[in-house]
Amino acid sequence: MTVADIREQRLLNQHLASPIFTNPADIVYYMGAIQAQDYSGAKWAIAQRLQGATDALIEKAFTDGDIIRTHVMRPTWHFVHPEDIRWMLQLTSARVQATASTYYKQHQLDHKVFSDSEKAIALALQGSKQLMRDEVADVLQQAGIATNELRFIHIMMQMELIGLVCSGGRQGKQFTYTLFDERVPSTKVIDRQDALAALTERYFTSHGPATLQDYVWWSGLTVVDAKTGLEMVKHKLSSETIDGNAYWFTERLDAPENKTPTTFLLPNYDEYIVSYKDRSASIESSDINKADPRGTIFNHTIIINGRICAIWKRTIGTNKVDIEVIPFKPLSKVNQAAITSAAKRYAKFSGVKDVKLHIR
């Protein structure tokens, strides 16, 4: 296996290349979790892994509770399937809370604040109510709980991590919270070892080829737990060693015959990039600062045949989307045509008729 093979297999396993799913909930279940702090970008990430998906289709899945958006790993928001969210939280929440503990102390958030917050929010939301963030903040303030600075964000993250609240449907463009137990159907309880095995298998199936270190980064688990999970499922996986690193995956898939470059306009935080600690397979080291001066590659990126070649920005109007492409080096006519086709897919997803491409 070469680095080019790693890129090709990741595109196939993540269903960017040759997608087979049509239902947003199915691809979220398959992926295990899809990072979603940028809501509109995360919807586009889901859409590119489906056949013929539109923004409206994914918005409906979110509104109906077919996919749940909550804090579950690292810590940040992810889309998760309702069947998975209970056991995933049981597995990962303690690690997220440990990571957030410094912020809790900084904002004077202790057991009493969280307990009082839980009581006030549970009372306000009971009966399947869905309240916007400002409304929940008002509930806390009326209970004598300050929500200034970042306190509200961390209080609500804690409420998500303990399984009190999760995402409701949006009201206009505003997000809402609703009670977890009233939104998420009851599921069979699984023990921690089974949960660890399930998450590990799901990651290497959907994100492989990947290393143990990649999995530790993605899951937020300890190295010990990640190794334990890998030991439990490695009989279902294959591995190959490249430059001293073992890459784990389920099987080698055959790439479809395609004479045009495989090109995608990826949103920020897309799983193809953000779910690996080592991102060198997808970008030249000399291009990292061009993709993101922070070195984290969290911007909108354009990939051609699995490698990042540009970043992009978009402005969506009533009937048109303007897309600015900032390439790392001059693009060939073939690649420009491939990017144009990818931009048209984004316009169709967004529900606009026209797209204007501006290449610097």
N, C-alpha and C positions, 0 to 999 in steps of 0.2 A: 504494500500500500504506500502510495506517495501522498504528498501534501495536496496535490491536485485531486487525488481520490477522496481525501477527507472532505474537501469542499463539495465535491460531487455527491458523496453519500449524505452529507448533512442537508443539502438541498432536497434530496429525495426523501430522507427520513423525516424532515420537518414539513414535507408536503408543499414546499414552495414550487418545486419541479413536480409536474404530474400530479396535481391534487386529485383526490378521489372523493373527499367528503363534500356534502352539500349543506349540512346542518351545523350552525355555529357551536352547539353544545357538543357535537361529536368530535370536532377538532380540538376543543378545549379539553375534553376528557382524554383524548389521545396524547396531547402534549403534556398533560399533568397540570400545568399552570402556564399562563401567558402573562408576562409583565404588563401592567396596565396603569401606571401612574399618569401617563398621557392618554386620556380616554379615547380621543379621536384617533390618535396614532395606533392604539391597541386594537381598535375596531378594524383599521386597515390591515394590521398584522394578521388578524383572523381571516379577513376577506381574501387575502392573497393565498391562503392555504385551503380555500374552498373553490368549488366550481360555481362561477357566475354569481357570487355574493354581492349584495348591495349594502350600503350603509343602513338603509331602512330594515333590512333583514336582521342585521346584527343588533340594531337598536331594539327591535321587537323581542329578540331573545333575551336581552338584558332586562327590558321592561317586564317580561313574563317570568323572570327568575330562572330561565333555562341556563343562564350562566350567572355566577355570583362574582362581584368585585369586592375584595376585602384584603386586609393585611394578613399575609400568611407566611411569607418568607423574607428574610434578609435585613431590614424590614422595608417593604414597599407594597403597593397594591398589585394584586394579580387577579386575572380572571380564572375562576376555578369552577369545575362542574359541581352541582349540588350533591351528587353522590360521593364526592371526594372531600368536601370541605371539612366535615366533622373530624375524620381521622387525620387529615393533614394538619389541622390546627392542634390536635392532641400531640402530634409528633413534633411540630416545629415551633409552637407558640412560646415555649419556655426559652428557646434560643433567641427569638426575636425580642422577648421581654428583657433578657440579659443584655442584649445589644442596646436596647433603649433605656436601660436603667440610669445611665449617666444623664440623659435628657430629663428623665423623670425627677432626678434629684435637683437638676439645674432649675426646673420650673416648680419645685416644691410640691411634687405630686407624690403623695404617700398613700398608704393603705386606706386611711380614712377618707381622703379625697376621692379615691377610686370607688370605695364602698358607697359613699353618698351619691356619687355620680350614677352608679349602677342603679340605685333605688329610684332616683329621680327620672332617669331615662326610661327604665322599664315601665314605670307608671304612665309616663307621657305617651309611650308608643303602643301600649297594650290595645288589643283589638285590631291588629293588622294595620295600624296607622303608619303612614310614611311622612316623615317630617324633613324639611330642608335643613341644611346645616345651621342657618341663622336661627331657625325655630328651635333646634336642639340646644344651641348656645343660649337662647333665652330661657329655656327650661332649667339649664344649669345655673344661670345667673339668679333666677328666682329661688333656687335652692341654696343660694349663698355661696356658690362655687364660681370663682373668678375664671374667665375664659380669655383673658388678655394674652397678648404675644402668641406664643406657640402652645400655650396650655391646652386649648381646645383640641388642636390636632393630636396631641399626645394622649389626652383623655379618651378621645374617640378611637384611636388606635388600640388602646388598652381594652376598650369595650368590644372591639372586634376580636381581639386576641383571646378574650375569655368567652367568646361565643354569645355575647349578649345582643349585638347588632351586626347587620351586614347591609349591603346596598339594597335600596328599594329602586323602583323605577324613577326616571327623571321627571321633574315638573318643569316643562320648558327646557331650559339648559341647566337647570339647577339639580344637583344630586340630592338624594334623600337617604335617610337611614330608616330601617325598619327592624323589628325584633327578629333575630336569627331563627329562633324556634318556630316562629310563625311564617317565615319565608322559606326555610329549608326543610324538606321532608325528612322524617326520621329515617335513619339508615342503620344497618346492622353494625354493631360495635365490633371493631377488630382490635387485637392487642398490639402493643407497640412493635413487636418484632415483625408481625405481619404487615403493619403499616410501613415500617422501614423497608421491607422487601418490596412492597408495592411501589413506593416512591422511587426506589433505586431502579427497578425494572422499567418503570414508565420513563424515567429520564434517559437511560441508555438506549431504549427503543426509539424514542422520538427525537433525541438530540445526538445520538452517536454518529460517527465515532467521537468519543470524548474520553478524557482522562479522569482519574479519581479526583484530581485537584479541580477540574472543571465542575464536577458534581458537588464537591464541597462548597464551591463558590455559589452555584445555582441554588442549592437547597438551604444553605446556611447552617447545615448540620456540622457537628464536630467531625474531625478526621476519623476518630475512633468509630463513630456511628456510621459514617459513610463507608468505611472499610468493612464493617460488619454487614451492612446492606449489600455491598458488592459480593462478599463471600457467599451470601445466601442465594444470590441469583446468577452468579458467574457461570453456572452450568447451562444457563439459557443463552449465554452470550458468547461471542467470539472476540478475540483480541489480536492486535498486531502491535509490535513495538517499532516506533520511529524515533530516532535520536534519543534513545534511552527512555522514552515515555510510552507506557502501555495505553493503547486506545481501545475502548470497549464499544461493541455494537452488536446488533442482533444478527444481521445477515448482510451480505453484499447485494445491493440492488443494481439492476441494469438500467442505465440511463437511456431515455428515449432518444431515437435518432432525430436530431434537430440541426438543421444547417445554420440557423440564425443563433446569435448569442443568447444565452439564458440570462435575461435582464430583469431586475426588480428595483422598484423605488421603495426601499424599506423605510418604515417609520423609525423615529427615535426609540430606543430601548427594544428593538426587535429581537426576538429569541435567537435568530441566526447569529447575532453578534453578542448580545449581552449575557447569554447563558453559558459562556465559556470564560474561564479565567484567563486562558491563553488565547488571544485573538489573532495570533500571527498568521494562521492559515488563511484568514480572510483579508489581510491587508499587509502591504509592504511597510516595513518599519519606517522608511523615509516618508511615508504618507500619513502617519498617525496624526501628526500635528495639523496637517491639512484637513483631515477628517474631523478633528476635535482638538483644539488647543489644550484641553484638560487632559488629553491622553486617554480618555475613557471611551471614546467613540460612541457618544450618546446622541449624536445629531441624526437627522434624516440622511440616509446614505443610499447611493446607487451601487448595486453590485452587477457585474457582468461576469458570467461563468463562475460565480461564487466569490469573486474578489472585488473589494471596494475600489471604485475608480473615481467617485465624485460624491459631493453632497448636494442636497436639493432643498429648496424652499418653495412654499406654495401660498398663493392668495386665492381664496375661493370667492367668486362673485355669484350673482344670481343665475347667470347662464354660462359662465366661463370660469375656468381655473387657470391662473397664470403660474407656471412652474419655472423657476430659475435654477439652472444647472451650473454648478461650479466644479469643473473637472480638475483632476490632479495633473493631467497632461492633455494635449490636444486629442480629440476623439476622431476616430475614423468615420467615414460616411456610414459604414455598416453599423457601427456602435451608436451613432446618432439616430439612425433609423430604429434600432432596437429600443433605445430610450424613449423615442417618440411613441412607439407602440405601448410601452409600459405606462407612459403618461396618459395615454388614451384610456387604459384600463382604470387608472385612478380617477379620471374624469367620469367615467361610466359608473364607478362605485359611488362617487360623490353625488351623482344625480344631475350633473351639468352636461350641456350639449357640446361644448367646445373647450379645447385646451390650447393654450399658447405656450410654446416652449422657448425659453431664452437661455442660450448657452453662452457663458462668458468666454 
